[in-house]
Amino acid sequence: MRPRRLLTPWLLLAPALAVALVFHIVPFFRTVQLSFTDFRLSSGGQYIGLENFGALASSEVFWLSAGNTLLYVVVVVPLLVALPLLLALLVQPKIPAMPFFRASFYTPVIASMVVVGLIWVFLLKEQGPVNWLLQTLRIVQEPLPFLTDGTLLLFSCMLVTVWKGLGFYMVIYLTALANVPGELHEAAQVDGAGSIRRFWSVTIPSVRPTMLLVGVLSAIAAMKVYAEIYVIAGPTAGPGGTVRSMVFTIREVGSGFDGQIGYAAAMSLVLFVFTIGLTVVLQKLNRENREA
């Protein structure tokens, strides 16, 4: 009986472990191996050491992609940490119409990024509803080139990322808010604390671990952004390719029969290191904040 008892958990885990091994673990180590080669599908490849990483260090396209990706993280992550929390607080009350609003806010999450991107392309074009509204309210005199100016185009992609992610992180926050003891709010209210004071003194400390989770998840998503840029900025990543992200460049460099797969693998490895480093920094900041 004892051998069977020891073997049963492993048999139950075997399918998931096999999937992880085939689609995650083996490809990861294969990527590490390819990053030290000049492999191409058309001609194979050979070991070249650190040449790919040296080429990355001197590549303007790589640094442009890395800078755009870093800017994406800096702008998108704080918004996706703060805005869904405020949205969750707004839809938290249990009133008859609230389930409808919750479902409405969650709808973009389940929508295809292609569909979402095309909708926002229509909204943001020079003769689109957004420019019409801005001109009607006399906020701007001329239509803003959301889809043709490199800077505005990058921020437009960020807007779509935030808008699509709001509902997903809202649901995470709703779960966290449901677990905040009501006694804490009651005690703070008895002590004379208003709504804003209770938010900062009760709600924020109670959901801080969830804020870290949202920060890590949104940071990872921002580091590997691709679909928004491809759909909104197009296959050329905007004017002169100025809106490209690291994942966009990796796919561009490594795709095709003559793609530089070894070079793309090296860039993927750098992106992996950046992502792990950012996650560690976020966890360390959260730990220091809790100890303080």
HELIX and SHEET records of a PDB file:
HELIX    1   1 ARG A    2  ALA A   20  1                                  19    
HELIX    2   2 LEU A   21  ILE A   25  3                                   5    
HELIX    3   3 VAL A   26  LEU A   34  1                                   9    
HELIX    4   4 GLU A   51  ALA A   57  1                                   7    
HELIX    5   5 GLU A   60  VAL A   91  1                                  32    
HELIX    6   6 MET A   98  ILE A  110  1                                  13    
HELIX    7   7 MET A  113  LEU A  124  1                                  12    
HELIX    8   8 PRO A  129  THR A  136  1                                   8    
HELIX    9   9 GLY A  150  ALA A  178  1                                  29    
HELIX   10  10 GLY A  182  VAL A  190  1                                   9    
HELIX   11  11 SER A  195  ARG A  198  1                                   4    
HELIX   12  12 PHE A  199  THR A  203  3                                   5    
HELIX   13  13 ILE A  204  MET A  223  1                                  20    
HELIX   14  14 ALA A  227  ALA A  233  1                                   7    
HELIX   15  15 PRO A  239  GLY A  241  5                                   3    
HELIX   16  16 MET A  246  GLY A  254  1                                   9    
HELIX   17  17 ILE A  261  GLU A  291  1                                  31    
END                                                                             
